[in-house]
Amino acid sequence: MSAVARSIRDAWRTLARAPGLVVASVLSLAIGIGANLTVFGVLRAIEFPILPYPDGSRLVQVDASNVARGAAGYPMSLADFDDVRRATRTLSTVAASSDVTVTLRGGSEPQRIAGKRVTGDFFTTLGTGAALGRPIGGADEASAVVVLSDRLWHAQFGADPNVVGRTVQVDGQPNTVLGVMPPRFDENTDAWMPLGIPPATAPRDDRQYTVVARLAPNTSLEAARAELAMIAGRLAAEHRETTDGWELSPTPLARLRARESGGGWYQLQAAVGFLLLIAAANVANLLLARAVARRREMAIRTALGATRWQRFRLVMAEGIVLAAIASVPAGVLSVWGIRAVTTLAGLPPSVHVPIDAITAAAGAALVLIVAFLIAVAPAAFAARMHADTALREGGARGASASRGQRRLRTLLLYAEVAAALVLVTGASLMARTLWNRQQRDLGFDPRNALRADIALSEPRYDDVATLRSTVRELTQTVAGHPGVAAIGVSAFPFASRLGTPIELTTPGRSGDVLGPDSPRAIEAVSPGFFQAMATTLRRGRDITADDVSGAPLVAVVNEELARRAWPAGDAVGRTLRIAASDAEGNPVTPTVTIVGIVASMVRSSMHDRVLPHLYVAYDQFPSRNVTLVTRVDGTPERLVGGVKAAVRDVDARLFVENVRTLAAEQADFLRPTRLYAVMLQAFAALALLLAAVGIYASMAYSVAQRTRELAIRLALGADPAVLVRRVLAEGLRIAVVGGALGVLLARAGGRVLRALVYGVETTDPLSFLGASVLLVLVVVLGTWIPARRASTTDPAIALRVD
């Protein structure tokens, strides 16, 4: 250990005499290490989150899937959950929950909150008790009680320790506060209430319940998967109409976010790995150049008794010192980078980027790897050096690199160019993907439009006439604001049957007009909705003010539904029978007449599937939860206050939620693609910068070594332009060979981008050509300056004998 410490001390002293080398090396390595630690931290938070539950690795979510319907990772029905709970042996506890949005009163002010209705085993399954009071248990499933989150407790109740036992209003109904959960427990939820639905009465095709379970002791995930497959097969045989084709499988709770991310962060980690490779190659090249200049020093050390191992250890220690120094700014850069990335990515509060022992260990391992990469070749050359040969060459001015050193430095430049081309090509593909997504025809115009969600949850809206009149008054009040060009509302009038399409039939045809497994959407819209969305009416007419309760039931379909249901004829004038349930779950079978066809709309540019869409008249199919869409002449943000004021004027007890422009909503959907594109472009820019600096430094050193040769050529009458071309030819050779390697790597690596790119092939010639041209320009720029300097060398000065 004392020998190692002495080597590090000697390395520090020798590096102190080369401040330029230290600064250049530290900056390059800090960029590479910092970028890697940034992506590693976010990747850990998303792909391998630390769950705030005891023994969280034993927790799973039970998902339902149906291959025929293209449904994967769906929630379960309450009836299927109950069957699993009764039959399982591999799951020790099983619980179900349903996401709800409720109005809470009784705190500091009325508020709409995100809640969950849960079964009695929910908190037992997660293994977490309340920080104050107690959580919901099996005996509370039919009780009017509520458990608060730590965040809501602080915000609405001032962290009052006497809140337990207090009565609050949840959607107008009195509920007793049972307890308060600890911080970080399900940070996306504000309150938990009992589910209060007997599984025996729940429809088996109503798949909207998230099921979590804990693996039984000494039970593997594979055993649970096999058992759930067996249970699903039995349920499919017993309930063919609702369960045939549906499968059940467990997913570890810690892997849910990873499933949603699509592996994009692994690809970014690979990208910053290439960036680090370029940085390490740069520094290794600098150290190799320095090794040539230090041949006399190493020869003297050898003459004084230094062994090969000691010389090797000294240079390796220099690499460790450089990497260790670089780790300090790299750590600062990674902290800043993580903050910037989490902001740009819009990660939810539940995503915590850990700065812990694992992060520190990963950073230390990365520093050691980098130290080895940058120093092993120079250390090996130092160890093999012969003292008599080095001393005969004279000082540093006369020293020249060996053939092996020149070959290795050239290979490092090839690697830099190849890695940079991979990054530039990936950045080009993602930039074009982002552009293609942004230019996609959505079927509507998101510009100059505002949307807001309004929940009419008060008991007085149980009266349908009051509901209709209030929505009508809302639209009229907002329409009176200056600059409003169009306004409309939309709602989902039928009870959700997630994973089971609402049946659509027509006289004279048997079965569903779209096929039993085809997804579809049914929406209730008011007059003016299509104008507010700027959607084109293709044929027929729109929903009008005459389409009211008591008038003939009408509907408008999108082009996708019309094409698929009536490929050989006109949909206008046809009738459709809807077999569904109303908002209260009661079966309804209305028959509507199609009066118009509108352009097919997609939810966002990230939604590639175009759904058949049926639009019914809101006044004929009213619903409590509506979305108000307003198109304005000018900037829509200026109307936000007007919409909120209009809602207060109509009913001060109503809440306006999620007020946002359609353009901002589209930007949110595009956020992951934009994040990947921006980060890859940043990495590509850094790669180009590092490659340019590395090529410049290497070529400048090469020219400096050949100063006497070039001076002799000039003295003998050589054309300076010829010398410039010869040096540029060396740079072009590096660009061509390195570029060819980069193309091969980029084509092979492009396969991993297939899930991310859109509207462009991963082998797109334009992207490869653009990246190659850009790399050639960078190499030429990095080569031209040393070449130009060589051509202007004064032979008299260069040939002067010291």
N, C-alpha and C positions, 0 to 999 in steps of 0.2 A: 504493500500500500504506500509505503514511503517512496518507492521508486515511481509509482504512478503519480503521486503528488508532486514529486520533483519534476517529472516530465510535463505536467500541466503548468507548473510554475515557469519552467523554461519556455514552454510554448507561449505563455502569456507575455514573457519578456521579448521573444522574437517577433510576435505579432505587433507589439507596441511600437516596433521600429518600422512597421508598414501600415500606417493609419489608413491610407487610401484603400488598400486591400481589405482591411477590416470593415470599413464603412460599406464598400460595394458588396462584400459577402454578406454582411449582416442584413442589409436592406433586401437583397434578393431572397435570402432564407426566411426573413421575417414575413415577407409576402406569401411565400409558399407554405410555411408552417401555419401562419395565422389563418389563411384561407381554409386549410385542411381542418384545423380545430373548429372553425366556425361551422362548416358543414357537418363535421362529426357530432358537434353538440346538438344541432337541430335534428340530425338523423336519429340520434339516441332518443330524443324526446318524442319523436313520432313513431319510429320503428320499435323501440324498446322502452316504453314509458315505465316509470316507477309508479305503480298503483298505490293509492293511499289506503289500501285495505290489507289487513293481516293475511299473510300467506296468499297474496294476490295471484301467484302463479297457478293456483288450483282453481281459479275462477274461470268459467267459460260462459259464452253466450250461445244459446241454442237457436240456430237459424233454420228457416224453411226455404227450400229451393224447389223450382219446377223447371226442368230443362225445356220441356215443350213450350212453355209460356215465356221463356227467356227471363225467368225470375230467379235471382240469386241473392242470398243474404237477406231474405225477407223476415219480418217478425212472424210470430205464431198466432194462432187463434187461441182464445181462452179455453175452449173445449179441448183442443189438442194439448195445451199446457197441462190441464188437469189430468189427462190420460198419462202423460209422461211422468208427472209427479207421482201418480199412483203406481206406475209399473216399474220405474227405474230402480236399479240396484247399484249402478255405478256412480250415481249422483247422490250425495248425502242430503242436500237441500236444494230446492228449486223454487224460484220466485218469478212473478210476472209484474210488469209495470206498463203504464200507458202515459205518454206525454200529453199534457194538457196546458192550456193557458187560462188562468182564472183571474178574477178581480178580487183583490184583498183589501178589506177595510178594517180599521181598528188599530192601525199603526199611526205613524205621524201624518200620513196622507194616503188617500186611495191610490192603488197601483195595480197595474196588470203585471202578473208575474208568471214565470215558467215553472210549472209544477209537474209532479208525477203522482199518479194514483197507483198504489202498490198493494200487493198481497201481503199477508201477515208475516211471511217468511223472508221478506225482502232484506231487512236489516240483519237478520240472523245469517242469511246466505252471504252477505258481504262481510260479515264478521265485525261490524262496527257498532258500538253503542253510542248513545247520545252524550254530548258534552254537558248538557243540562237537561234534567228531567229524564225521560225515557223515549225510545223510538216506538213506532207502531208495531204491535205484536198480533198474534193470531186472534186474540180476543177482541181486537179493535176493528175487525174487518167490516162490521156493520155500524160502526160508531162515527159520529161527526167530530172528528179530531184532525189536528194538523201538526206536523213537525216542521220547524223552521230551519233554514240554512243559517250558518254563522254570518254570512254576508247580509242576509235579510234582517237578521236579529239586530245587527249593528245599525243598519240603514233606517229601519222602520221603528225599532223599539229601543234605540239608544243603549243596546246591550244590557237591558234591564234584567237583573237576575230573578225578578219576581214575575217574569212573563209566563212561566209555566202555570197552567190553570186559567189563564186569561181567555176571554171569549173574543174571537174575531169573526168577521164576516167573509166567507168565501163564496163568491158568486151569489151574494145576497142571503146565504144560509149561515146560521151561527155554528162555529166550530171552536172546540176547546184546544188550546195549545198544549201538546203533550211534552214537547222537549225541543232542544236545539242541537243540531248536529255539529261536529267539530269542523274546523277550517279544512278546506281542500276536499271535503267529502262531496263528490259529484258537483263540481263547481258550475255546471251548466243548469242546475236546478235550484230554485228558490224555496220550494216547500213540497212536502209529501203528505198525501191524504190516502185513506184506505180506498181500495178499488171499489168495493161495495157492489160487485156484480157476481152473483152465483154462477160458477162455470156451467152448471147444467142448463142455464137459460141463455147462454151466449151462443150466437151463430157460429158454426164450425168453419165457415168460410170468411169470417171477419178477422183477417190477419193483421192486427195492429198492436200486438202486445209483445214487448221486449222481454225475453225470458233469460234470466241469468241463473247459473247453478254452480255449486261447488262440488268438485270431484270427491268421491268417497276416498277414505284413507287407503293407500296401497292400490289405487286404481289408476290406470294410465288413460291418456287421452284417446288412444286407439280403442281401448275397451269400451269407453263411453260412446265413441263413434259407431262401433259395431252394434251396441245395444240400441242406440237411437235409430239406426237404420232398420233394425228388426221391428222396433215399435212403429216406425213410420210405415213399414210394409203392412203390418197388421191393421193400422188405422185406414190405409188406402183400401184394403180389402173390405173393411167393415163399413166405410163411408165413401163409396165410389163417387157419388155425385159431387162431393165437396173436397175430397182429399186425394183422389186418384192422381198419381203423378207427383205428389208432393213428398219431398224427402227432408229429413231432419239431420243436422250435423252440428257438432260443437266447435266453436272457435274460441281460443284463449282470449280473455278480455284484453290482455296486453297487446294482442295483434290486431285489434279492430282498426286503429288509426293507420297501421301499416297497410291494411287491406284497402283503405280509402285512398292512400297516397299514390298507389300504382307503381311504387318502386322508383319514383322520380328522384328521391334523395340519394339512392344508391348511385344513380347515374351522375348526379352532381358530385358525389364523393369521388367517383372515378375521374371526373373532369378536373377536380382540384389535385388529384394525384398526378395528372399530366403536368399541371402547373408547377407542382413541387419538383417533378423530374427536370423541368427546364431550369428552375432555380438551382437545383443541386448540380446539374451539368455545367451551369455558368461558373459556380464557385469551384468545382473540380477543375475546370479549365484554367481558372486563375491560379489555383494551387499548383497545377502542372507547370504552368509558365514560371511560377515562382521557384519551382524545384530546379529548373534549368539554371536560373540566376543564382541559386544557392549551392551549385555543385562544388564550388571551391570551399564554401563553409563546411559542407558535409565531408569533403575530403580531409580538411583539417581535423574535424571531429574524429574521423576514422584514424588518422595518423596519431591522434592523442589517445587512442584506445577505445573509442566508441564502437560497440558491436552492431551487427545488422539489426538486432532486435531493438537496441536503444535508439538507433536512427528511425526505425519504423515507428516505435512508440512515440517519439518526439513529434513526428508529422501527424500521427493519428491524434495526439493530444491537441495539436493545433486545430484539427477538425472539430474535436469535442468542444474546445473553447469557443470557436466561431459559432457552432450550433447553439451552445448554451447562452452566449450573448444574444443571439438572434431570438431565443425563446422568450426573452423579456418583452421586446416590442411585439412579438408574435402573439403573446398572451393578451396584450392590450388591444391589438387589432382584432383578435377573436371575440373579445367582449363587445367591442363596438360593432363588429360584424354580426354577432348574434342578435344584438338589439335591432340593428337595421333589417336583418332578414325576418325576424319575427314580426316587425312592424309591416314590412312589405308583404309578407305572407298572410297577414291578418289572422294569425293563429289564435284559437280561442283561449280563454283563461286557464282551461284545464291542461294545456300543453305547457309543461315546465321544462326549460332547458337546464339540465343539472350542471352545476359547477362543483364537482365532488372528487373523491379519491380516484374514481375510474377515469374522469377527465384528466386529472393530473398524471395518472399512470400512462394514459394514452399519449399525452404531451411529452412525457419523459421518453417513452419508447420511440416516438417520432423523432425527437432530438437525437437519440442514439443512432437511429437508422440513417438520418441525414448526415450525421458526423461520419459514419462509416462510408456512405456513398461518396462524399466529397473528398475524403482523405485517403481511402484505401489505395487508389492508384498512385498518387504522389508519394505515399509512404512506401509502397512497394518499390518504386523507382529509387527512392532514397536508400532503401535497404540494399539494393543490388549495385549501388554505385562503387566504382573502384577508385581508390584515392590517387594512384599514380596517374591514371588517365585524366582525372579531373584537374589535377595540379598542372599537368602539361598544357591544358587548354587555356590557362591563364585566368583572368578575372571574369567577372560577370559579363563584361562587354564582349569578350570573345567566346563566351559559352554558346553552345548551340544544342538544340534538342536532338535526341536520338531518334532513329526511325520509328521505334516503338512508341515514343512519346508523341511524335507528330501524328502517327496513325491513331492513337487513342484520342487525341484532341480532336481530330477530324471526325471520328466516330461520335464523340460527344456532341459536336455541332450537328451531325446528321440527326441524332436523337432529339436535339432541341427543335430543329425545323420540323421533324415528323410530329412531335408532340404538339407543337404550336398549330400545325395544319389540322390535326384532329380536333383541337378546341375551336379553331376558326370555322371549320366545317360544321361542327355541332351547333355553334352559335348562329351560323347562317340558316341552318335548317329550322331552328327554333324561332328565329326572327321571321322567317317566311311563314311558319305555322301561326305565329301571333297575327301577322298581317292577314292571312287567309281567314282566320277566325273573326277578326274585326270586320272584314269585308263581306262576311256571309250574309245572305238574304234571310232575315228572320221572319219575314211575313208581316212585320210591323216596323214602325219607325220609333226607336227609343229616344230620339232627340226631342227636346221641348215638351216632355211629358213627365208627370208626377203621379206617384201612386201612394196610397195610404190604406192601411188595414183598420177597419172599425168593427169592434165587437159590440153587438147589441145584446148584452147578457143580462140586463135587468129583468126582474119578473114581469114587468109590464109589457115586455116584448113577447110574452107568451101569446098575446093576442095578435093574430096574423094581420088584422086590419091596421093595428098600430104600427106593426113592423113595416108594412108597405108604405104607409103615409110618412113615417119617419125617414125612410130611405129616399122617398120622393122629395121630401122637404130638404134633405141634405144636398141632393144634386142641384135643386133649384137655388139654394142659398149660395153654394160655391159657384154656380154658373153666373151669378150676378156680379162676381168680381171682375174688374177691368182686365182685359187681355185673355180671358178664358175663351178658347176656340171650340172646345168640345169637352163633354164630361159624361162618364158612365160608370156603372158599377158591375162587378161580377161576383159570383159566389158559387159554391158547390152545394146544390140543393139536396143531394141524395147521400145517405149514410155511407161512409167509406167501407169498401170491401177490398182492402189492399191485397193484390194478388189474385183476385177473382173478379173479372170484368163484369160490369152491369150488362145484362143481356139486352140486345137490341134485335127485335124481330119485325117482320113486315108481312102483311097479308099475301097469301099466295106462295110463300116460301117457307120451307121448314128450317128450323135452326136459326142460329144467330147470323145476322147479315155479314158480320166480319169474321166469323169463325170463333169457336169457343175459347181459343187461347190468345186471341189478339187483344192487346191492351187498347184502351180508349179512354177519353175524358168527356165528361158531361158537365157543362157550366151554364149557370143562369146569368144572363146579362140584361142590362137595361137599354132602352133607346139611347143612342149616342156612344155606346161602348166601342164599337168598331171605328167610329170617327176619332175617338180619343186615342185609340191604339194606332191610328193611321193604317188600318188594314183595308185592303181593296175588296170591294164587293164584286165578285165575278159574274154572278147571275142572280136574277130574282130580286128580292127586296130584303131590307134590314128588319130587325125588331123595331117596332114603332110604338108610339104612345097608345095605339088602339089595342095592342096585345096585352089586355088586362085580365084580371080574374073574371071569369064568367064568359069571356070571349073564346072562340075556338083556339085550342092549344096549337102553338106554332113553334117551329125551330129553324135554325140556320145550321148548315153543316159546312165543314171545311172541305177543300178540294180532295184531301187524302181520303176522307170518309166517302165522299161521292164517288171517287175513282174506284175504291175497293168494293163498295156495296153495289154500285150500278155501273160497271165498266162499259156497258153497251148502250146506256141511255141517260137521260137527264134526271137528276135527283129531285129537281124542283117539282112539287106537286105530289111526291111520294109520301107515304105515311110510315112512321116507326112506332113500335110499341116498346116502351121502356119497362123492364121488369127490375125493380129496385126497392129500396127502403127509404122512407123519408128521414129527416133529421132525428126523429125520435125512435127510429128503428122499425116503424110500422111498414108492412109491405104495400107498395103502390105500383100500379101498372098503367100509367097514362099513355095515350096514343097521341102523337104530335104529327102535324103536317109540315113538311119541309117547304119553306117559302123562299129560301135563298142559299147561295153558296159563296163563301168568302175564301180568301187566300189562306193557305195553311200556315199557321204560326208555330214556331218552336220556342221553348222556354228561354233558351239563350243560345249563343253561338257555340257553346260547349255541349249542347244536347243534339246529338246527331240523329236521333230517332224522331221521325215526324209521326205524331199520334193522330189517328182519326178523332175528330172533335165534333161534338154535338152541342150547339148553343140553344138553350130554351129561354123563354121570356122570364125575367126575374119576377115580374108582377104575378105570373102564373105559378112560379115555383120559388117563393121567397125563402131566404135563409138568414140566420142571425149574424153570421160572420161574413162581411162583405169587404171587397177591395174597391176603393174609389180611384178611378183613373181620370186625370185632368190634363188636357193638352192646352198649352198657352202660346200666345204670340210673344216670344221673347224668352227670357230666362225663367225656367220653372222653379228654381229655388226661392224666388221672391214670393211665391204663392204658399209656401209652407205655413207661415203664420196665418194666412187667410183661411186655409183649410182647417187648421186647428180652431180658429175663432168661430168659423161656421159651425163646426161640430158642437162647440160649447153653446152657441146660440140656440141650436136645435134641442140639445139635451146636455146639460152640464155634467151629467153622470156618465157620459160616454167617454171612451178612451180612443185616442188616435195613436196607432202604433206603426212602427216601421215606415215612417214617412221618408221616401227617397225618390230620386228621379229614376226613370227607367234606364237612363244612360249609366248612372252609378250602379244600378243593380246588375247591368250587363258587365260592367267593369269588375264587380265582385266575382261573377262567374268566371271571368277571364283571369282572375288573380293568380291561380297556380301556373297557368301557361305563361303569363307575363313575368312571374317570378323566375321560372326556369330560363326564359329567354334573356332577362336582364342579367341574371347571374352568369349564364354561359357567355354572354357578351362581355361582361366585366372580366371573367377569367380569360377569354380570348384576347382582350385588349392587354391585360397584364402579360399574357404569354408572348404577344408580339413585342411588347416593350422589353421583356427580359431576353427574348431571342435576339432582338436588334442590338441590345447592349452586349450580349455575349458574343455575337458575331463581330461586332465592332472591336471589342477588346481582344478577341483572338486574332483577328486579321491585323490589328494594329501591332500586336506583339510579333506576329509572323513577319510583318514588314520591317519592324525594328531589328529583328534578328538578321534580316537580309540587307541591312542598310549598306554595308560595304560592297556586297555584290551589285546592288542597284546603282551605287555611286560609280563603280567601275564601268558598268554598262553606259551610264550617262557620260562619263569621261571619254569613252571610246566612240561617242557619237550616237548612242541609241536615242530613238524618238521617244520623248516622255509619254506621248499618247499610247505608244506600244506597251510601255510598262504599265500604264493604267489598265489597258485592256487585259494584260496578263494577270494582274491581281484580281480584276473583276471576273475573269474566267474562273479563278479558284472559287470565288464566292458563288458564281452561278452553278458550278459543279456541286457545291454543298446544297444549294437550293434545289437542284434537280434530283439528286440522290435522296436527300432528306425528304423532299416533297413526294417522291415516288413511294418511299416507305410510309409516309403519312397517309397517302391515299389508300394504301392497302390496309393500314390500321383503321382509318376512318370508315372504309367500306365494311370491314368486319365488325367494328364497334357500332355502326349505324343500326344494326339489328336491335340493339337495346333501346333505341329511340322510337321504334315503331309504334309503341303505345302512346307516345306523346305527340308525334308530328301529325299534321292534318293538311291535306291538299298538296302534299309534296312527298316524293319518294325519298327514302333515306339514301338512295344512290343517285340523287338528282345531279345531273352533270353540271348544271349552272352553279350550284352551291360549291361543288368541288373545283370547278374552273375559277370561280371568284376567289375562293380561299387560296388556290395555288398562285394566282396572279398577285394577290396581296402579299403572300409570303415571299415571292420573288422580289417584289418591290422593297420589302423590308430588308432582305438579304443584300440586295444591290446597294441600298442606302447605307447599311452597316459596313459594306466593303468599299464603297466609293471614297469615303473620307480618308481612310488610310492609304488607298491607292493614289489619290490626288496628292496627299502629303509626300508620298514616296517619289512621285514624279517631279516634285519641286525641290528635292534634296540638293544641297550644294556639295558637289563631289569633293571640293577642297576641304570642307569641314568634316565630311563623313570619313575621308581617308586619312585625316590627321592622326598621327601616332601619339598616344597619351604618354 
